């Protein structure tokens, strides 16, 4: 029994859940940092350099917003990778639930940030600079790429930040409910085992 004791302790204390998730968070942070580079290479491969001047400027400005969102996302995931290691205390009965809750919260913050910033920036720039010509942008670069899910027009300029905010609030609420249930369960178990 002593041979497997360190492994069981690693599982029971929650290290098996917190450590790999912290590595996953670091990986996602690095991907977010590198994503703008891959996107600009993709756009060059799609012929951005040969596009009409207004389209080229619009896409480069949208790319700058994506690079900014990538930098913010890198910082978000990098910060959360440290915090997930403290998502549950040692010897807690329920250790996987707080980790999963933390993942839901972080995913919501990340996706909501992208929708709010990139969605708003894309809708604003395409509406102001391209106007009705935005349909050409869609047929040339967006229809096969990552921007096809973003809208354009003044309605989307207003809605994208709202969608991003609501997603952050919703996932934060869901994560807090899961954490609360876990905390109640851990405290109840702790009180029952206390003399």
Secondary structure by P-SEA (a helix, b strand, c coil): cccaaaaaaaaaaccccaaaaaaaaaaaaaaaaaaaaaaaaaaaaaccccccaaaaaaaaaaaaaaaaaaaaaaaaaaaaaaaaaacccccccccaaaaaaaaaaaaaaaaaaaaaaaaaaaaaaaaaccccaaaaaaaccccccccccccccaaaaacaaaaaaaaaaaaaaaaaaaaaaaaaaaaaaaaaacc
